[in-house]
């Protein structure tokens, strides 16, 4: 237990004075800024609970007296004597009013009064009240009789705990100038929930404990929504505690009831036991000018923490923050990045003008769940961020993300690496990495970036390689003012070498305006640059429509300079409005269009200084016709419950508990034209309680087909079921029932007319059996899929197409009425024959194995592109694979071994070990990286029987 004692109190006084000098001044008791207020005074030394409390000479003495009063009025103040201390929890029951908050603070000196919760839920615990201010107090919450009990038990403890339970919006809340430390809530479980040691709480984890904890709870759908509108947390010093620093949580999945007008600024969080700042379930939070240092350093057992992160937020702005030395203990249980856009986020999330350094898990991560937006990281500085998170990346980003004008500096010799994601774009960044020959990821886009040390990416456009000309790199320390070494010298080759980025803001890291002349590369825009370019590029040529849907049109064109595609704006020719823009690309998809509507487009190219070309020639396209039927228009039988949020179509859907199948939802479209339609479903975001096998049945002119849909996954988008033939009118439909292994959700269906698709477009046929292996007399079903040249597919059986079948050996397995039956031991092959318009297409051969048999393929070798290879190569990832078909009544345990040998013997090896159940099959794979020189080296792959350590299951394979 790190009790601060006299030294801590002196530091608290100094910090309080510094904060008061730099922050806006709090209202003193005697200023009477609010009308008709009463000040109540509390003095633990000289007070008396029998006093009226309304003057310093008639002060109350205890928290018990403060909590007993239940009729505080707007504008009242509850003031604790400077330098006094109290044990227990402050609990108020009354709200202030707009412009007249109830204020809790101090009087009579600069030293903050102390409240120690003494192992209560919180030193200050407030529920369902609003319009109040907490300021100028020192809070702790540990068990005085056993200060280190958190090391061996789980307890729910906070410094401040604000709760809204089925009440909202809760408004006008401010928490400022507080000193919070020695809060010993749980941090050991990470995201795993548990029951507290005292038995008081179930299903809690580290996220239930913080220096400042804000919760909004709503478990009953018919009750009011719980959320906050207007909450500011500022100028607080939160340090030396076991828990999260600041944590704002919530319950709603409907943005209508997200928290809003939330500001977290100028807080310092140091040496705590979990995350720095977490903000969740909030519309557009502002998180700025905070310092989080050594988070996760205070207590053992940390898991899944980060410096500053958000989840289920609808847009967010994170700026001017410093995050340093986020800790990690166990690599496989660690995120430990400075910043994170986490689960269920939506809209643009902007991280700008931040300083990140020495964080164990790197600079940034996301969860690949961001919807309807992108992460934007600009004008940030990352110095010596590490790669000790579970992902081993400095940047672990899979969401659509743009990184521009950042500085990434690493002199630790560990290299700099990002997740291999095609959704990431890097523009105008400086990568200064020494002591590493590692290559950058191959899928991200790199445009106009500068590279020093670590080799530049081969796919990069307009790479600049060499010394960037920093003033004094690597000299950043604790403090935002220590990073001037990342400014550019006047002679830097990166001045004027960047490119304009849309919506770039107005300043660089050091508050210099952008742009001065042509853009610079890095976080510094040189204020005296005169480099410019005013020559416009040529107009784009060869504008072509390459694809379309009911709401999109895809285009391509030609517009390049020095071999690099130019930026471009795509215009609606009808009104000359920009529909979309692209960066260094000659392709684009225009979205948000109206179904069944004719459009014309033209394109203007822009060079790196955004000199615009003349307009291209126009090109026209008509979007596909579509019919949408929402859940409100569908016919429901049974007790379906209406619900909102969760990225549902039109923000509403229906749901029902798993049942017998008697409760249904039926969507009946009014089909305008007989023909083929792609049927799509739309769902809200899934949950673990949702069905993984919801049952949809599509009934059209050709017949019916059942689909099993996993509703647990991310929703918020149209997902195709398949192509079906419908007659004009209302004879076709889609029906969903309540059978499944969890709650079933019903949202919208869409039917998109495929006017150019028909049976005469089928060019290939694929026959697939549901099972590869059958016991004697066992049966299986099959599908026959027709494919056109565009990759569109049709279930020919469900469509009622003319099909015949060929069986190589009917005595082993026969086919009748859509069912394959195993007759005798052996293997046979089936073919499907599709006839239309006098032409017949023959499918692939689908093999069926009947009766006992064990088949193990000889291992094969492939490269990272999945191509078969026949020789070993240096600096390569080589994969060996082998399929095991176990048609027997016992499971097989096997191991695929891939070993690298040199002329002197074994160098390294990798394995995959697995069990293949009876009458099942599995493809084993394992990958090994080869060294820089493979002279005399070779690879061997073996499939080994684990039940007999001397028995190989297949012939070994060698790659030389």
Buried (B, 14 or more C-beta within 10 A) or exposed (E): BBEBEEEBBEBBBEBBEEBBEEBEEBBBBEEEEBEEBEBBBBBBEEBEBEBEBEEBEBBBBBBEBBBEBEEBBBBBBBBBBBBBBBBBBBBBBBBBBEEBBBBBBBBBEBBBBBBBBBBBBBBBBBBBBBBBBBBBBBBBBBBEEBBEBBBEBBBBBBBBBBBBBBBBBBBBBBBBBBBBBBBBBBBBBBEEBBEBBEEEBEEBBBBBBBBBBBBBBBEEEEEBBBBBBBBBBBBBBBBBBBBBBBBBBBBBBBBEBBBBBBBBBBBBBBBBBBBBBBBBBBBBBBBBBBBBBBBBBBBEBBBBBBBBBBBBBBBBBBBBBBBBBBBBBEBEBBBBBBBBBBBBBBBBBBBBBBBBBBBBBBBBBBBBBBBBBBBBBBBBBBBBBBBBBBBBBBBBBBBBBBBBBBBBBBBBEBBBBBBEBEBBBBBBBBBBBBEBEEBBBEEBBBBBBBBBBBBBBEEBBBBBEEBBBBBEBBEBEBEBEBBBBBBBBEEBBBBBBBBBBEEBBEBBBBEBEBBBBBBBBBBBBBEEBEBEEEEBBBBBEEBEBEEBBBBBBBBBBBBBEEEBBBBBBBBBBEEEEEBBBBBBBBEBBBEEBEBBEEBEBBBBBBBBBBBBBEBBEEBEBBBBBBBBBBBEEBEBEBEBEEBBBBBBBEBBBBBBBBBEEEBBBBBBBEBBEEBBBBBBBBBBBBBEEBBBBBBBBBBBBBBBBEBEBEBBEBBBEBEEBBBBBBBEEEEBBBBBBBBBEBBBBBBBBBBBBBEEBBBEBBEBBBBBBEBBBBBEEBBBEBBBBBBBEEEBBBBBBBBEBEBEBBBBBEEBBBBEEEEBBBBEBBBBBBBBBBEBEEEEBEBBEBBBBBBBBEBBBEBBBBEEEEEEBEEBEEEBEBBBBBBBBBBBEEBBEBBBBBBBBBEEEEBEBBBBEBEBEBBBBBEBBBBBEBBEEBEEBBBBBBBBBBEEEEEEBBEBBEBE
